[in-house]
Amino acid sequence: MAHGPIALEERILKSDDVLRLLVIESSLEDAEHLLSTLRNAGIAVRPSSADDADELQGALERKPLDLILFNPNHDEFDISGVADAVTRCGKDVPVIAVLDEYAEEAELIALQQGATDVASTENPEHLVAVVQRVNDNMLNRRRLRFIESSLREAEKRCHALLDSSRDAIAYVHEGMHVYANPAYLQLYDYDDFEELEGLPVLDMVSGEDAGQLKGVLQGLSKGEPPPEHIEVNLQLPSGATKPSYMEFSNASIEGEPCTQVVLRDKSVDPEMVKQLKDLKSQDLVTGLYNRQHILQAVDEALGQVVQGSAGPYSVLFLEIDNFKESMDQVGLAGVDLVLSDLAGVIRQQLPDGATAARFGDQSFAILAGEDLSGAEKLGESLRAGVEAHISEVGGQSITLSVSVGLTSIIESAPTAQDLLTMASGAAQVAQEEGGNRVQVHDPVKQRPGEDGGLQWIAVVKDAVEANRLVLVFQPIVSLHGEEKHIYEVLFRLQTQEGEEVLPGEFMPALANHELGVQVDRWIIENAMAKLKDHQDTVGQPVVFFIKLLPQTLSDQTLLPWLAKHMQTHRLNGDNFVFEMPESKLMTNLKPAKQFVKGLKQLHCKFAIEQFGSGLNSFQILKHVPADFLKIDRTFMPDLPKNEENQSKVRELAQQAQAQGKVTVAEFVEDAASMSILWQSGVNYVQGNFLQEPTKVMTYEFA
């Protein structure tokens, strides 16, 4: 196994996508029910199981794990034994005790014996919340270890750069030297830093300059920002003095705050150096700072807020509302003049100490030393100033408006880019509401909740009634030379404004809602019409894979309705394969069994999606005799590099072939994966590497 920061980062990213679970449960049926509860809540899981101590030890040693779910009533284990096994392996794998029935005493015992947290199957929502919280905490610990490791590596590289620098550089803490590079030591004729360590920096300048330097050091001790430079005469060991510039900047060494001091020859003009530095960080069109500079400034402000050394700060993001119209009106050359005028308006409104930058073609970002209330007032002032300004370009009068999004810099924001994304998102909300307004980023309002779900239901219902659902098609291609024309039927929702929304945005709101049945029927009916027209055009049979929601299984009128519409469109059952995820089938076994039985009478086929995500996925085929098995998509990312996933795909394909089932691999993204899937015996592939979903069926299967 690879070690080090890179391997750890890859592991963190995988955990964000798939939760690798070890389930210790006496009953396979109970374990599958537990997994279905998590999957139905939107948690992608990769499960394994252990029935005795040897299997537990093997799982901990061989497999990367994120979480252990353990039933304390298991015959072979107790909580302390599981927790001790994890500790002996040196793994950071939380153990959640999953009780059959919740009781305070049982919870206390589980926690005392080493469980990280406790939940019960009586309350599925609480179980999901506990799993999510414990997993988030585990991921944060891994990220912290990764960051600490990266920091150590960065400090090593910084020391290497400092040691090789020709500039004389020292780090000073409370007026004393804590580091000096070879150039600094050579300047003062020291052979080793130990000779300099602990000496006051005041001793390194002449007596007449000591007072000036002392004032700077006193200011630094009070938290005041350092001056960019001061002019001093260095006091050299020979007794001679050397006119120099002493430059200061905040720094840290081994986690301790300090001041970096750089000594430069006075023959090098620091103002010239500063001008060159400013030119590198300037946008030439507007004269404001550029994107790189504002990101660095926000990052520095975030660091100060986290350390508690400064604040408050806020980030504002300005997006021009009518930029395209202005471009069409004055052309590219004229737009530069308009942007320059807009930059002038921004400068006029900026408070002291604020930093403004051109962030994109039509957007600007501002870092201001304001709390949220002050930033909102500044945003309103900027908005009004832009609205009132008229630019004269080539004899034309141009007016602009801007949408302003803003957020305060908070400790929980991991990066400067995240803060600017928050402010940019708020600006987009302002534009969607008509533009020319100020919007404060509110993370609470952005969380999906019941109200958001109700809004989506209303939007979807309106789209169905107004016929604003759009079908798209993605080919499913044989790896073994068959030229069957097979497509997966997908769909998009088109808003009243013409924007297309992916199902992932609104489908969660339809879970267990009767509107889901209506959506499924709309898709089936419109897919039949499309299939009939396309089949007549290509002169060859076409097969459609169509997804179904769980609530559709319980619709007793669907099968007769399906038979009637196939007759109307002169289609037969061989044209259709209906599909549903394995986790949904596990919680709807009885209606699924009856539904698939009815499909067989219509000569339609059935497919199980996300197959292989359970502890014993082939067990479900005893209840639901599917024809196609669509291998769980979580095995596809980095398939060429992941031997564990390759082995699992190969195992699934071989077992499926032995049972006469046809396998399909979804989400295939590269040629190397295609080769591995072919070698593994997979029958069909599907993914954007072959073709993204399109509104027309033009794939060349030959």
N, C-alpha and C positions, 0 to 999 in steps of 0.2 A: 504494500500500500504506500502511495506517495505521501510524504509529510511536508510540513512547511506552510507558509501563508497562502500560497496559490492553491494547494490541495484543500486547505481549510475553507477558502472562499468558495471553491466549487461545491464543497459539501454543503455549505450554508445555502447556496442558491438552489441546490436540489431539494433541500428540506423545505424551502419556501413553496415548492411546487407539489411535492409528494411527501406525505407523512409516513415514514417507515415504522411500522408498528410490530411489536411482538405481543401476541395475544395469548395469555395463559388462562384457559377456560376449560372446565371439565366437559362441557357439551359443545360439539361442533355447531349445532343449530343455534345455541346461544351466542357463540362467537360470531357467526355470520350475521345474526340479528344486530349485534353490537356494531359490526363494520357497516352494515346497511344504514344504521342510524347516523353514523358519521358521514357516509357518502351522500345521503339524502340531505344533509346539512351543507353540502358543497365542499366537504373536505376530501381531497384526493388522498387515498391511503394505499400503501404497499405492505400487505400483512404477511406475517409468518407466525408460526406457532411453536410451542414447546410443551411436551407432555411429561418430561422428567428432568432431573437435574443435569444429566449429560447433554440433552438437547438444549437446555437453557445455556449451559456453558458454551456449547458449540455456536449457538446463535450470537452470543455476545462476542465471541472471538472472531467469527468469520464474517458477520454481516454488519454493515453500518446501520445503526438503529437510532431512532429519534425518541421513542416512547414505548413504555411497557404498560399494557392494560392487564390487570391481574385480579382474578376472582378469589378472594380470601377463603372461599369454601372449597378450593381445589384440594383433591385428595393427596397429591404428591408434594405440594409446596405450602410454605407460609410466607408472610410478607417479609419477615426479617431475613429468611433464606434467600429470597429474590434480591432484596436490597444489598445483602452481603455479597452475592455473586456479582452484582454490578460494580460494587466498590472494589472487589478483588481484581476485576478486569481493568480498573482505572478508567472506566467510561463515564461520561456525563449523560446518563440516560434516566430521565425521571420515571418513577413507578407510580401509576395511578391505581388505587384499589377501587374496584368496581363492585359495589355491594348489590346483592339481589334485592334487599330491602334496607332502606336507610334507618339507622339508629345512631344516636349520639355516642353511645358507649362503643359501638363497633367502629365508628369514625375515629374516636380517640385512640383505641387500641391500634388501628391501622397506622395512624400518624406516629404513635410512639414506637412502632416496630420498623419505621423507616419509609413509609409511603410518602411520596411528595404531596399528594392530594387525594381526596376521596370523592367519589360520586356514586350514583346508583342507577340501575336500569329503570327504576320506577319513574324517574323524571328525565326523559331524553334531552330536553333543552338544557337542563343543568349539566348533564354529562357532556354535551357538546361544548358548553361554555368552559367547563373545567379543562377539557382537552385543549381547546384553543388557547386558554390562558397559560397552561403549563408549557405548551409547545412554544408560545411566544417568548416566555421567559427563558426557555432552553436556547432558542435561536439568538436571543439577546446576549446570553452568556458566550455563545460561540462567536458572535460578532465581536464582543469585547475582547476575547482572546485573540481573534484575528487582528483587531485594531492594535492591541498591545504588541503583538508580534511585528506588525507592519511598522509601528512606531519605533521599535528597537532597530529594525532594519534601516529605517529612514535616518535615525540618529547615527548609525554607523556610517551611512553614506555621507551625511552632513559632515561628520568628523573627518572623513577621508578627503572631502572637498576643501574643508578648512585647512587641513594639514598641507594640502598641495597648493593652496592659494598663494599668490605673490604678495597680496595685501597683508599688512600687519593687523591681525584680528585677535581681540581678547574678549572674554565674557567676564562681566563684573557683577558681583552680588553684594549689596550693602557696602559698596565702595571698595571691595576686596577682589583681587583676581581669583577666579575659579577655573579659568582655562586661558591658554594663549597658544596660538599656532606657531610653527617654526619660524615664519617670517617675523613675527612679533618678538620672539626670543632672540633671533639674530640681530634685530635692530638694537636691542638693549644689551647685547653681548652676554646672554645667558645660554648655558649649554643644555639645561634641563628645566622643565616647568617647575619641578620641586623647589628650585632656587627662588622662583617668583611667586609660588602659591601662597596666598594669604597676605601679600604685600598690598598696601593701599595704592589705588590708581593715581591718587594725588601726588605720590612720589615720582611719577613718571613725567611730570610737566615742571617747568621752571616756576620759581616762587611767585613771580608776578601774575602767572596764569592760574595758580592754585585756587584763588578765590572764585574765579569764574567757574572752574570745574566743580568746585564744592557746591556752588549754587545749583548747578545742573543736577548733581547727585542728590541734594536735598529735595529738589522737586520730584525726582524719580521716586524717592522714598515715600512721598505723599500721594503717589499715583498720577502725577502730572505727566503729560506726554513729553518725550524728550525732544529737544531741538534737533533739526536735521544735521547741523554741524556747528562747531565753534572753532575759532582760530586760536591755536596754542603754540608755544615753543616747547618741544620735547626736550627733557633733560637727559642727555645721553651719559653713559658711564665715563666717557672720556672727559666730561666736564663741558663739552660743547653743547650747544642747543641747535635744534633743527625746526624751522618754521613748518607747521603742518596743519592740516584740518583734522579734527576729531569728530567723526560721525557716530550717531547713536541710533539704535533701534531696539524695540522690545524683543526679547527672545526667551528661550528656556533651555536649560541643560539638565538632563536626567530628571525631568519633571519639575524642576525648581525654576520659578521666574527669575530672570536676570536681564541685564542690558548688554547688548553687543556693541563693542567699540571698535571702529575701524580707523586706522591712522593712514592718512593720505598725504603725499607730498604737496606742498602749497603751490607748486608749479602747475598742478592740475586744478583747473577752475571748477569748484563744485557746482557752480551755477550752470556751467556748460553740461556737466554730467546730468544734472537735474533736468535740463531742457531736453536732452537726448532721451532720457527716461520717459518724460512726459509725451514726447512725440510717439514713442512706441505704444502708449496707452491711449492715444487720441483717435477719435473718429474724424477723418479728414473732411467729410461733408458738413457736419454740424459743429465741429469744434468741441463737442462734448467728449467725455471719456468713451472708450469702447467696451464691448461685451466682456472681454477678459479682465479689464480693470474693475468693473463693477462686481464681477463674481469674486475677485480677490478681496475687494473692500467689504462685501457682505460676509465673506468667510471670516475675515478678521473681526468684524463686529460680532458674529456668532460666537467666536472663541472668547471674546470679552464677556459676553452675556453668560456663557456657560461657566466661566471662571468667577463671575460675580464682580469683575473689576470695572465694568462700565455698563451703560444702558440708561434708559430704554432706547431701542432702535426700532425703526419700521422700514419696510420695503414697499415702494409704490411702483406700479406697472401701468404705463400709459399705452393704450392701443388706439391708433387712428381709426375712426369709424368709417369715414368715406374716402379711404386712401385710393382705391381703384378708380373712382370717379375723378379724383384730382389728377391721377396719372393720365387718364384718357383726355382730360381737358388741356393740360399744359405739356404733356410729353415728359420723357425721362429727364432732360436737361432742366426743365422747369420744376420738376419735382424736387430736385436737389436744392433749388432756391427756396421752395416751400418748406422743406425740412429744416433748412438753415434758419428761416424765420421762426419756425416752431421751437427750435432749440433756444432762440433768443427769448421767447416768451417763458420757457421753462426756467432759464437763468434768472429772469426778473423775479420769479415767484419763490426761488429757492431760499430757505433760511440759511444762516451762517453754519458752516460745517457740513452741509448736505452735499452729497455726491450724485451727479446726474450723468447718465450714459445712454448712448444709442444702443439698444439691445438687439434689434432686428431691423428689417427694411422699413417697417412701419410702427415700431414700438420703442419705448424708452423705459429705463429703469432708474429709480432714485433710492438712495440710502439716506435716511434722515434720522437725526437724533431726537425722535419724537415718540411719545407713547401713542396708543391707538387713536385716542381722541384728537391729539395734535396732528397726527398723520391724516386723519379724515378731513380736518380743516384745511390742511395743505393740499390734499387731493381735490377738494372743492375749489380752492383758489386756482389751482392749475387748470381744472376743467373750465372754469369761468373765463380765465385768461385766454385760453385757446379759442373758446367760442367767440369771444369779443374781437379777436384779432383778424384783420383782413390782409392777405398777402397780395401784392400787385406783381404779377408775372406776365411779361409780354403783352401788356395792355389789358390783361384779364384780372378780375378780382376773385381771389380764391378764399373761401372760408372753410375751416376744419372744425371737427369736434372730436373729442377723445373720450374713451371709456377708461376709468381709472380703477384698478384693483389694488388692494393693499392688505398687508398683514404685518403684525408685529413680530420681531425676531424672538423666538421662543426657544427654551433650552432643549425641547424634544425634537426640534428640527435637525436631522442628521447632517445636512449639507446646505451650502449656499444655494445650489441649484434647486433643492426642494423648496426653499423659501421663495425663490423667484417663480417657481412653478405654482405655488399657492397664490401669489399675487396675480400671476398671469391668468390662472383659472378664475379668480374673482373678476378680472377685467372681461373675460369671455362671458361670464354670467351677466355683467352689466350690458354687454353688447346684445346678448340674446333678449334682454328686457327692453331693447330700444336704443341703447347707446347713449352717449353724452350724459353719463352719470357716474357716481362713485359707488363702488361695492367693496365691503369689507369681507375678507375671507373668514368663513365660519366653518371650522371642521366638523362641528356637531351637526349642522344642517346638511352636510354632505354625506353623512352616514345614512345608508338605506334603512328605512323604518317602515312602520305600518302605513303612514301617510303616503310615503313614496310608492309603496306597493299599490295602494288604492288609486293613485294618480296613473300608474302604468296600466292598471286594469281599464281605466276609463279611456286611455289613449289607444290601447289595443282593441277595445270594443269598437271605438270609433273607426279605427283602421279597417277592421273586418267589415263593418257595415258600409264603409265608403270604398271598399275594394282597393285598399292601399297596402296590402301585403304583396311583396314581390318575390317570385320564385327565382332561385339560382340553382345551377347544376354543376356538380363536380364529378369527373369520370372516375370509375373504379376499374383498374386495368389488370389484366391477367399477367402473371409473371412467367407463364408457361405457354405462350403463343396463341391462346384462344382469342378470337376476334369478336367476342360478345360485346354488344353496346350496352354498357351498364353505367348508370349515373346515380349519385346520391342527390336527393331533392332537399335543398336547404331554402331558407327564406329570410327576407329582411322586412322590417317595418318602415314604411315611408311616412314621415310626418307631414302635416299640412303645409309646412314650408318647403317640402321636397327633400329633406335630409333623410338618408337611409340609416336606420339603427339596427345593430346586430342583435340577435336573439338573447345573447348573454346579458344584455341590459335589462330586458323586461320579462324574460321567461320565468325567473325565480318568483315573480309576483303572481304567476299563474299556477304555481304549485297548489294542487288540490282545489283549484277554483273551477267552477263549471264552464267558464269561458274557454278553458283549455280544450274541451271537447269540440267547441265551435271552431277554434283555430285549426285543430287537426282535420276536421271535416272540410274546411276551406282549402287547406293544403292538398288533401287527397283529391277533391273534386277538380281543382284547377290543374293539378299534376296530371290527372287523367286526360284532360283536354289537350295539354301540351304533349303528352306521350302519343296520343292518337295522331296529332298533326305531324310530329317528328317521325313517327314510324311510317306514316304514309309517304313522307318525303325521302327518307333514306332507303325505303323498301326492304327493311331488315328488322327483325324483332328487337325491341328495346326493353330493358329491365330498369325499374326505378326502385331504389331503396328509400323508404319513407319512415321518418321517426314518429313515434307515438308517445303521448304523455300517459302516465299511470292511470289517471282518471278515465281515460278513453277505454281502458280494458273493461271497466264496469258498465259501460254503455251497452245495454242489452239490444239496442236497436241498430248498432253500428254494422254488424255483419249483414243483416238484410239490406241495409242502406248501401253497403259496399257492393253486394251482389247486383242490386238494381242499377247502380251507376256503371258498373263494368259492362252490363248488357247494353245500356244506353250508348256508351262510347265504343261498343263492339270490341272490347278488350277481354282478355282472359286472365286467370290467376297467375299464370307464369310470368306476367309482366311486372309483378309486384313482390317486393320483399319488405315486410314491416319490421321495425327494429325498436329495441328498448334496452337501456343500460342494465347490466347484471344486478346492481344494487337496488334498482327499482323493482326488478322482478322478485328479488328475495323477500321484499316486504309486500308483494302482491301476488304470491304464488297461486292461490286458488283461482282468482279471476284470469290470471295469465294462462294457466293450464286450460281453462275453458275456451279462452279466446283463440289460442293457437290451435286447439282442436277444431274450432269452427273455420279457421283460415285454411286448414288442410282440406276441408270439404269444398272450399272454393278454389283449391289448387294454388293458393298463395303460399309464399314461404315466409319464414321468420328468422330474424338475426338477433343475436345478443351482443350489444355494445359493451365496451370496457371489460371484455372477457379476460379473466386471469387476475382480476383485482381482489378476488376472495381467497379464503384459506384453502378451499377445495371447490374450485369453480365448476369442475365437471360434474359435481354432485347435482347441480341444478338441472342438468340435461335429463335426469330421471323424471323430473316434473314437467319441464318445458323442452320438448324435443325440437330444438332449433336446427335450422339447416346451415346457417352461416354463423361463424364466431368472429367478431371484430375485436382483435387483440387490443388490450388496454393501451391507450395512447401514452401512458406514463413510461412505457418501455422504449418509446421512440427517440426522445432527445438524447443526443450524443451516443446513439446506438453503436457506431463503429468503434468508439473508445471504451464502451462499458461492457465488459465481459459478463458481468452478472445479468444484465438485461439480455444479452445475446443468448445466454444459456436458457433463460426463462422463455424467450420467444421460441427457441428451438424445441424446448420441452412441450410447450403448448401446441405447436404445429404438429409434432409427432403424435401426441395424444389425440388431437382432433382428427388427424388422418386415420388413425387406428379405429376411430368411431364413425368414420364416414362423413365427417363434417368439413365444410369448406371454410378456410381462414382468410381474413382480410386484415391487412395492417393499415391503419389510418395515420395521418399526420406524418407522412414520409417527406423528408425535407432535403435529401441529398442522394447522389448516385451510390455512394458507399453503402448506405443503408439498404438500397435496392438490392445490391449484390448479396449482402448478408441475409436478407429476407428470402431471396431466391435459394440460397444455399441451405437455409433452415427449413425449406419446404412449405413456406407460406404461399397460398394460391393467388391472392389478389392484393394490390396496393392502391392507396388513395392518399392524396396530399398535394400541397401547393407546388411541390417540386415537379409534379406532372402537369397540373393546371389548377389555377385558383378557381373558385366558384364563379361562373359567368351566367348571364341571362340567356345565352344561346348555347346550344349543344353542337359544338363544332370540332370536338376532339377526334383526331385521326387514330382510330383503334388499330388499324392495319400497321 
